[in-house]
Amino acid sequence: MKILIVAKDPTHQTNAGNRYVILTQAEKLKSLGLEVHFLYIEERPLKKERWPEYDRDLALTADYWKERFHLYRVGRLQKFLFNLLYRFRMAFCHFQEGVDDHYPCGLTHFVNRLDAKMHFDICLIHYYDLSRLLTRIHIPVKALMTHDCFAYKNLVVGERILHINAHSEAKAMQRADAIFAIQEEEATYFSLLAPRSRVYDIFSIYSYHPQKIAGNHDIVFLSGPNRFNINGIKWFVKEIFPAILTRFPDAQLLIGGRICRELPEFKGMPGISLEGSVDSPELFYAKADIAINPVYQGTGLKIKTLEAVSYDKVTIVHPHSMRGLYDKAHAPMLVAENASEWLSHLEKVWGDRDVIASIKLADAEYMESMQRFIDEEYQRFLKDITIDK
C-alpha cells in the first residue's frame, strides 16, 4: 500500500516535538510494509531573515526522503492573506480561528495531480487545518493526525491564544475515516466528536536507551522554546529550585535545547547551567539521574515526560505533565507539585542507588509495554482499512 503524508512542518532537522511525531510515525508505517511518501507544504515567512533556516530544513528533509519527497510552496500573496486573517482573528474574533483559515487554495489540485501519477491508498494529514483536503481528493482512505486538542485551548491554558471552537474541531474530525490521537484523554474526546470515524491512540514512538547511574546531584531539562515549556521552567526555578539548593548546595540544574535562548535571565544564577543546543540527547541525559518536566500548562502529549523516561531517567513531573499518558497506574514517573514534594522525592532518590536502579527497571518495562500497545493500534488501523476495502 502507498501512503501520502501531508504536513506544513518538515521532518528535518528534527528539533521540535511535532517534527519528531511526523518522522517517527512515518518510520513506523515504513516498518509495517507501506510505501511512504511525504508532501511538505512550505509556508515561508514574508520577512527574509529566516529564509536560510527554511532552506536548510528543506534540503535536509528532501535528502532524507529522496524520490518520495514532494513539495508544495505557498505563494507570498497567499501567505500575506494568511497573516492578515490571523491578525483579524486576534483583533475581532477573540483569538478564535476558522477550521479552514490556513488551507492553501491550490493544494487540492496539486494532490489530485500527484495521486493520478502515484495512485495512493491512504492520505494522512497532520493537524486539523489541512482537513479540507480530505473532502476533495480521490485517495480512498483519509486519515488525520491530530497532534493536539485545539477547541477552547485558550480556556485550558488560561491565556489569550489562537484556538477553535468544538464545532470547528468536530467538522475537521468528521472529514477523516481514521483519526490518530496522541494521548488517551484526547482519543476519548475525538471519539465523541466524530462517532463514525475510527480513533487510534498512538501516543508517540520512543526508543529506550538504558544508561548508567551518574551518582551526582544534577538535574536535566531538555526543551524547545515552546511558551509553556518556558513558563514551566521559570516556575520551577522561582518556586522549587531555591529549596533544592538549600537542602543540596551542590545541586545543578542543566538546561539544554533551544529554550536556552529564551532564558537570558538565568545566566550566572547559582546552580543553573544553560547548555545551549544539544546534538546528542543521549549524552545530555547521561549527565544526571534526575530529569524533570515542570510544565503546568498546555494540551497534547507530554513529550518531555516520555522522552526523559525513554532515556532511563528518574523522571519527576508536575501533575499536569502526567495527563493523558499511557497506563498511568503503572507509569514510573514521580509526581510533585510543591517544594516539599519535590524535595521528598529527591531525598529518596539521591539517598539510595537501589531506588534509582528500581526506577530504571520500571522505565524499561513501561516503555516496552507502551510500544507494544502502539504497535497493536497501528496493526488495528491496517486491519480496519483492509476490511473496508
Secondary structure as GFF3:
##gff-version 3
##sequence-region A 1 389
A	DSSP	beta_strand	2	7	.	.	.	ID=ss1
A	DSSP	alpha_helix	17	31	.	.	.	ID=ss2
A	DSSP	beta_strand	35	42	.	.	.	ID=ss3
A	DSSP	three_ten_helix	48	50	.	.	.	ID=ss4
A	DSSP	alpha_helix	51	65	.	.	.	ID=ss5
A	DSSP	three_ten_helix	66	68	.	.	.	ID=ss6
A	DSSP	beta_strand	69	73	.	.	.	ID=ss7
A	DSSP	alpha_helix	76	92	.	.	.	ID=ss8
A	DSSP	alpha_helix	107	118	.	.	.	ID=ss9
A	DSSP	beta_strand	122	126	.	.	.	ID=ss10
A	DSSP	three_ten_helix	128	135	.	.	.	ID=ss11
A	DSSP	beta_strand	141	145	.	.	.	ID=ss12
A	DSSP	alpha_helix	153	157	.	.	.	ID=ss13
A	DSSP	alpha_helix	166	174	.	.	.	ID=ss14
A	DSSP	beta_strand	178	181	.	.	.	ID=ss15
A	DSSP	alpha_helix	184	193	.	.	.	ID=ss16
A	DSSP	beta_strand	198	201	.	.	.	ID=ss17
A	DSSP	beta_strand	218	222	.	.	.	ID=ss18
A	DSSP	alpha_helix	227	239	.	.	.	ID=ss19
A	DSSP	alpha_helix	241	247	.	.	.	ID=ss20
A	DSSP	beta_strand	252	256	.	.	.	ID=ss21
A	DSSP	three_ten_helix	258	262	.	.	.	ID=ss22
A	DSSP	three_ten_helix	264	266	.	.	.	ID=ss23
A	DSSP	beta_strand	272	276	.	.	.	ID=ss24
A	DSSP	alpha_helix	281	285	.	.	.	ID=ss25
A	DSSP	beta_strand	290	293	.	.	.	ID=ss26
A	DSSP	alpha_helix	303	310	.	.	.	ID=ss27
A	DSSP	beta_strand	314	317	.	.	.	ID=ss28
A	DSSP	three_ten_helix	319	322	.	.	.	ID=ss29
A	DSSP	three_ten_helix	328	330	.	.	.	ID=ss30
A	DSSP	beta_strand	334	335	.	.	.	ID=ss31
A	DSSP	alpha_helix	339	350	.	.	.	ID=ss32
A	DSSP	alpha_helix	353	388	.	.	.	ID=ss33
###
